[in-house]
Amino acid sequence: MPAFSPLVGSVRLKALREGIAASGTSDRLLALLDNSVISRDEYDELECACAANGTSAESTIARCEEQKPSEKYVDPAALGRLQRENLKRPLKIYGAFARRCVAN
């Protein structure tokens, strides 16, 4: 399962298309909300998806501390049921947002 870097790229692309110069995904999302490009519900969902990305970052840091190479993939079989469910929703949110970015 791919990591969340495409979410970051989609938010960046949408911000650039809207002429938003903010840097950082959270700042870009807030600017998109402030400029009425995305709704409050979309903002909340995308911010949640970005928070899930933090879990991936924590995993990368742990692998570095163990002197193992970082990975771009999450093995669903290595996750518990709740972790898998918590990962699915942000991925669905990202997919819907990415499709809207491509369509516009």
Secondary structure by P-SEA (a helix, b strand, c coil): cccaaaaaaaaaaaaaaaccccccaaaaaaaaaaaccccaaaaaaaaaaaaaaaaaaaaaaaaaaacbbbbcccccccccaaaaaaaaaaaaaaaaaaaaaaac
